[in-house]
């Protein structure tokens, strides 16, 4: 009887223990089932090559506004808007009657002073030769003659300089092309008064542009300037010539950021074959951005930008944590990121602000 009772107690205890274990296991399974399932991935490095489209401006490789150096009148126009001109070609002839009178007066003064100097020089030379015979010429007379000769020579040089100056001013009445190019603007007509100051000096007489070679200028944002270098080839297009693309080469980079735009000025040289392109056109430039080193590229959905900053969500030991990153270049569905990421980091593919740090996940 006692043996049967003991067996019954042992059986009931074993049954209760098994039931308790089964209940605990079911509870653990229930907790595990409640953990959210989040898709993760391991980021990979790539040497990213992207393209940046930016508006750019086309200008003449050289451009100069021509002004009158002396007060004068337009006597004759030798070129007009659209004229192809060569370096040194006469563009405009001006006239200044008062300069011609001044030149004649300066020439007369020059000849007069030259005669005076010639006479004083002859007197000095004669006295100098005579003074070689002792007692014929006093030392004082010789010194006075020499001083007069030197003074007359200085006056002669001054008259010569004045004459040359007026000749130079007369040369300014001939307006010539400084380089091969095209007359882009003409702001005066025959008979117009022009001068270095006052009425007639507000606008240039003409503007000359070099158009067989053009300058393409673009301002590249700070975050992309490091991807460009001199000598890089690129393509661009203009709205006035749809369907056509043109080639250019990066020739100059400013090496500094504009204080207002926070961007770097980049200039390209364009050979204008067929003169299809014109200064003043707005172009769209395709700038190739090729990374020097491989970088991590992740789906856009893995990066969260909020008031707290930009971050990705890392999963380690089934717990989430936010990792601050910086965005780089953006593709259609991917983005370049920089931060404390490694090849073994598990990142949440669909990251949101609603996933706080310390969230338990499967």
QUIZI-V319068 format. One record per backbone hydrogen bond with DSSP energy under -0.5 kcal/mol. CO is the residue of the C=O (numbers start at 1). NH is the residue of the N-H. E is the energy in kcal/mol with one decimal. If there is no record, write none. Layout:
# QUIZI-V319068
CO|NH|E / CO|NH|E
This chain:
# QUIZI-V319068
1|5|-1.9 / 2|6|-2.2 / 3|7|-2.2 / 4|8|-1.8 / 5|9|-2.1 / 6|10|-2.4 / 7|11|-2.3 / 8|12|-2.3 / 9|13|-2.2 / 10|14|-2.3 / 11|15|-2.3 / 12|16|-2.2 / 13|17|-2.2 / 14|18|-2.4 / 15|19|-2.3 / 16|20|-2.2 / 17|21|-2.3 / 18|22|-2.4 / 19|23|-2.1 / 20|24|-2.3 / 21|25|-2.4 / 22|26|-2.1 / 23|27|-2.2 / 24|28|-2.3 / 25|29|-2.4 / 26|30|-2.1 / 27|31|-2.2 / 28|32|-2.5 / 29|33|-2.3 / 30|34|-1.3 / 31|35|-0.8 / 32|35|-0.7 / 36|38|-0.6 / 36|362|-2.4 / 39|349|-2.7 / 39|350|-0.5 / 41|43|-0.5 / 41|347|-2.8 / 44|297|-1.7 / 46|48|-1.0 / 46|295|-3.0 / 48|291|-2.4 / 50|289|-3.1 / 51|53|-0.5 / 52|54|-0.6 / 52|287|-3.5 / 54|285|-3.2 / 56|283|-2.6 / 57|217|-2.7 / 58|280|-3.9 / 59|215|-3.1 / 62|210|-2.8 / 64|66|-0.5 / 64|208|-2.4 / 65|67|-0.5 / 66|205|-3.0 / 66|206|-0.9 / 72|194|-2.7 / 73|75|-0.6 / 73|95|-2.4 / 74|191|-2.5 / 76|78|-0.5 / 76|93|-3.2 / 80|83|-2.3 / 83|85|-0.6 / 83|183|-2.0 / 85|181|-2.1 / 86|89|-2.3 / 89|177|-2.3 / 91|78|-2.6 / 91|79|-1.0 / 92|94|-0.5 / 92|175|-2.7 / 93|75|-2.5 / 93|76|-2.3 / 95|73|-2.2 / 96|99|-1.5 / 96|100|-1.1 / 97|101|-1.8 / 98|102|-2.4 / 99|103|-2.4 / 100|104|-2.0 / 101|105|-2.3 / 102|106|-2.5 / 103|107|-2.4 / 104|108|-2.0 / 105|109|-2.4 / 106|110|-2.2 / 107|111|-2.3 / 108|112|-2.6 / 109|113|-2.7 / 110|114|-2.2 / 111|115|-2.0 / 112|116|-2.2 / 113|117|-2.5 / 114|118|-2.4 / 115|119|-2.2 / 116|120|-2.5 / 117|121|-2.3 / 118|122|-2.0 / 119|123|-2.4 / 120|124|-2.1 / 121|125|-2.6 / 122|126|-2.4 / 123|127|-2.4 / 124|128|-2.7 / 125|129|-2.1 / 126|130|-2.3 / 127|131|-2.4 / 129|132|-1.0 / 130|133|-2.1 / 132|134|-0.7 / 133|136|-1.8 / 138|142|-1.6 / 139|143|-2.1 / 140|144|-2.4 / 141|145|-2.1 / 142|146|-2.0 / 143|147|-2.4 / 144|148|-2.3 / 145|149|-2.1 / 146|150|-2.4 / 147|151|-2.4 / 148|152|-2.6 / 149|153|-2.1 / 150|154|-2.1 / 151|155|-2.2 / 152|156|-2.2 / 153|157|-2.4 / 154|158|-2.2 / 155|159|-2.2 / 156|160|-2.1 / 157|161|-2.3 / 158|162|-2.2 / 159|163|-2.0 / 160|164|-2.3 / 161|165|-2.4 / 162|166|-1.9 / 163|167|-2.0 / 164|168|-2.3 / 165|169|-2.3 / 166|170|-2.2 / 167|171|-1.5 / 168|172|-1.0 / 169|172|-0.5 / 170|173|-1.3 / 171|174|-1.5 / 173|94|-3.3 / 173|175|-0.7 / 174|176|-0.6 / 175|91|-3.6 / 175|92|-1.5 / 177|88|-3.3 / 181|85|-2.7 / 182|184|-0.9 / 182|209|-2.5 / 183|82|-3.3 / 185|207|-1.8 / 189|192|-2.0 / 192|74|-2.2 / 194|72|-2.8 / 198|201|-1.7 / 205|187|-2.3 / 205|188|-0.6 / 206|66|-3.1 / 207|184|-3.0 / 207|185|-1.1 / 208|64|-2.3 / 209|182|-2.9 / 209|211|-0.7 / 210|61|-1.3 / 212|272|-1.9 / 213|61|-1.7 / 214|270|-2.2 / 215|59|-2.6 / 215|217|-0.6 / 216|268|-2.6 / 217|57|-2.5 / 218|220|-0.7 / 218|266|-2.9 / 220|264|-2.7 / 221|224|-1.8 / 221|225|-1.2 / 222|225|-0.5 / 222|226|-0.5 / 224|227|-1.8 / 225|228|-1.2 / 227|290|-0.5 / 229|232|-1.6 / 232|250|-2.6 / 234|248|-2.0 / 235|286|-2.8 / 236|246|-2.8 / 237|284|-2.7 / 238|241|-1.2 / 239|242|-0.5 / 241|244|-1.5 / 246|236|-2.1 / 248|234|-2.2 / 249|269|-1.8 / 250|231|-3.2 / 252|267|-3.1 / 256|265|-0.6 / 258|262|-2.4 / 262|222|-1.3 / 263|258|-3.3 / 264|220|-2.8 / 265|254|-2.4 / 266|218|-2.3 / 267|251|-2.3 / 267|252|-2.1 / 268|216|-2.8 / 269|249|-1.2 / 270|214|-3.1 / 270|272|-0.7 / 271|273|-1.8 / 272|275|-1.8 / 273|276|-0.8 / 278|281|-1.7 / 281|58|-2.4 / 281|283|-0.5 / 282|239|-0.7 / 283|56|-2.8 / 283|285|-0.6 / 284|237|-1.7 / 285|54|-2.1 / 285|287|-0.8 / 286|235|-0.8 / 286|288|-0.6 / 287|52|-2.9 / 288|290|-0.7 / 289|50|-2.5 / 289|291|-0.5 / 295|46|-2.8 / 296|337|-2.2 / 297|44|-0.6 / 298|335|-2.7 / 299|302|-1.6 / 300|303|-1.6 / 301|351|-1.8 / 304|306|-0.5 / 304|311|-2.5 / 306|309|-1.4 / 309|306|-2.6 / 310|325|-2.0 / 311|304|-2.9 / 312|314|-0.6 / 312|323|-3.3 / 313|348|-2.5 / 314|316|-0.5 / 314|321|-1.9 / 316|319|-1.3 / 318|361|-2.2 / 319|316|-2.6 / 320|358|-3.5 / 321|314|-3.4 / 322|324|-0.5 / 323|312|-2.3 / 324|340|-0.5 / 326|338|-2.0 / 329|336|-2.7 / 333|300|-2.1 / 334|331|-2.9 / 335|298|-2.5 / 336|328|-3.5 / 337|296|-0.6 / 338|326|-2.3 / 339|341|-2.2 / 342|345|-1.2 / 345|43|-0.7 / 345|347|-0.6 / 346|315|-2.5 / 347|41|-1.9 / 349|351|-0.7 / 352|355|-1.2 / 354|356|-0.9 / 356|359|-1.2 / 359|320|-1.3 / 360|36|-0.6
